[in-house]
Amino acid sequence: MKGKTMRFSLAIAAITATAATKPFFSDLSPRLRRATAMSQPHSIPPNAPESPTTYPVPLSPPLPLLSKQVELARAMSASSRSGAFSLSRSHVVYEDEWLLAVNKPPGVYCESVLASAPPLVLGDAGDSGCTEAVPELHLANRLDRDTSGVMLITKSHKVASRLVKAFTEHKVRKTYIALCVGLAPKWETITIRSGHGRSKFGAWRVYAAPDVGRTLPGGSLVRDMETSFEVLSVNGQLKSKQPVKQGKDDENIVVVEEKSFIEDNGTKDVVLARAYPRSGRTHQIRLHCQYLGIPIRGDVKYEGVYEGEGQIYDYHTLHAESLSFEHPVTGVPLMFRAPLPAWVAECCPNEIPPAFSSNESHVR
């Protein structure tokens, strides 16, 4: 009997201790019960997803209504064109036993360029019906459907993995030429750093740099992106004849923290710019041009003009000008340059300065 009494006493003590630390909601009115419950601290797991009210806010505008219709028409046209595309020797910028660099035309999907590469790589052996095995061809870099320029194809899985590593470690330098329409910038060179990610509607948007690493509605993270720009010409007038030393302009750096407030006074200057992307995010240059108030001509997704001078633009005017890196097998420094498209000469009759001085890499 004594043992039972002791266990009963312990039970009473446990209930008393609980009562001292937790409110007895039954003793309170319904309103006070709700208020007391709301006042209790809630433990939040350290890796809990962000609530809808705390998701990062995109700083670039949503896609224009016109873009959906235009993009659908362009995609259908590109599918037809890509199906009939055949890579020829005229597209080749460089080739050795490990690499093939080609000049991709606008309005053609990268996958179609890769698919048409085997006959070119096999050459006469393929024409003669030789059963030689086709090399393991891989895309080392990708370009948007309507972007033209240097596209690199590797001929083995081993070389492909080495180039992937080089791209990841920012050991591959890239330059692009963009024809933009907007208010001529006051700067000649600038570097912009921001966040990058998909909004809840699936569109790529610019985010604030401090938001890098935060979770977006779809579960992905805001990634960092950085691009340097130099103005080559404005309304056909050349701005500089000297190659720019990338990374030397430390004074003109924009770290994005809020929406762009570029004044739009209706001026439509034609700006030819060169872009030096450090990261390789989807639509990176196009997004940064939009943020800087000089959207790329024909880029309807990102506020670029759709028509002008009595014509409708079929593509956006962005060209992958060059790739430079150390050869993944021989270690020799290489630079591949794709011939400039006709629209460059049309907007700037004078020869534009090179991207890098000649002693920085061996040009092929």
Summary of the structure (lengths in Angstrom):
residues: 364
radius of gyration: 28.7
end to end distance: 98.9
largest distance: 107.8
contacts: 1034
relative contact order: 0.15
helix: 30%
strand: 25%
